[in-house]
Amino acid sequence: MGAVVVVGTHWGDEAKGKFVDLLGQDADVVIRYGGGPNAGHTVVVDDQTYKFHLVPCGILNPKTLCLMADGMALDPEILVKELDELEARGIRTANLRLSANAHVVLTYHKQLDALEEAAKGERALGTTGRGVGPCYVDKAARTGIRMGDLANPQRLKERLEAVLPQKNAVLTKIYDAAPLDLNALLEQLRPLGERLAPLVTDTSALASEAVAAGKAVVFEGAQATMLDIDTGTYPYVTSSHPVAGGACIGTGVPPTKIDQVLGVVKAYTTRVGAGTFPTELLDERGERIRERGHEYGTTTGRPRRCGWLDTVVLRFAARTNGLTGICVGHLDVLAGFPTVSICTMYQKNGHLLRDFPAGDVSLLDGCEPVYEEMPGWPEGIGNVARFEELPPAAQAYVRRVEELAGVPVVMASIGPRRDQTLVPPDMPPPRALFSAPRGVPVGPRVPAR
Ligand code: IMP
């Protein structure tokens, strides 16, 4: 058995939840390692749809231990609501544990998120407004409140006594907003702390023990590579580390213990919020993808920007995450186009760029995509049972994505349900990923780019 990290390859919303759920059925432990309620994972099981913001999707398997690890930003109100909703639907949540080191998203973080965005005006990032950025600001400034504090009323009071005057000074003097009252804040947090305290523990010890014991462990990424605060398209990024390396930082599991890294990529590309997006389609084709793919945010309901698949970014994601396999999703959404385009390179000022300009991301501005056009495939592929039964054009598209990424495709998805997942004929079943050799792609094919 082994440790598998699942990451998004572009700007988020790649449907990682579906693949984490598939692997989660065979996993002993599922760990979320970063981000907070800015995430939204949708999982469809039979006729039931579950929308997760904080809780790892592994919770749907009653035998799986689920950890919310050090790197997360937890909003206790949203967490308790999510737990209540799951319990009400008959999902046991007793196997959930929360890191004492995870940071707590508080009222003032959400206020500051909104105030800072409004102050930026046209330069706003388009955050999810969930207070996640300001929470990570406090983490880096060492003024954050952690779950271990929330679980200990005396410590929480002492920490807030130290931090709140500074927050109130910012709220009142910079933003002309009302100050927060310490006692009211403590009163609001008390029942949440009491409810969550029994779950708060040293998740890094639990994660390390599981990995050392050779259990099947899935690291559930939130957001995606291009939203990573260091690797992504700064400043239009989130404030955490969604890349595979973040799975180590965010959990206390060392890099030497990670066996496989799966990148989840949609058959097209989307982005929410501001920032350059070379393959964005501002015409009816983008609109068609948005409507057919229900490309509206799980967390905010915002329409997502849609465009053709950008494999310049995909190759960058393969390099920076060390991808050993990719899962290509949403093939059904692209169905019905007479032809589909795939971006293989950028061009700028007469120069061709094969590699993503990560050294200076401002170089991305003005990059024009260079497209390869491929035949489309007909609609109605949602009930195809085997990869070989997909229309040849759809199979060819998946193979081309594989070639351009230089990473084998281990799964392809034709709809949100578990049974709408196809494994290419020369690939082993998903559970084999847990026993694959460390850092080596599964299956016979290591495609040459
Ligand atoms: P924040 O994470 O709310 O601070 O937002 C920063 C940027 O990341 C914005 O452009 C958001 O739209 C984007 N973002 C954050 N979480 C997600 C996600 O789960 N999917 C897609 N975009 C996200």
Residues whose N, C-alpha, C, O or C-beta is under 5 A from the ligand:
A	BS01	IMP	W11 G12 D13 N38 A39 G40 L125 G126 T127 T128 G129 R130 V132 G133 Q223 L227 V237 T238 S239 V272 G273 A274
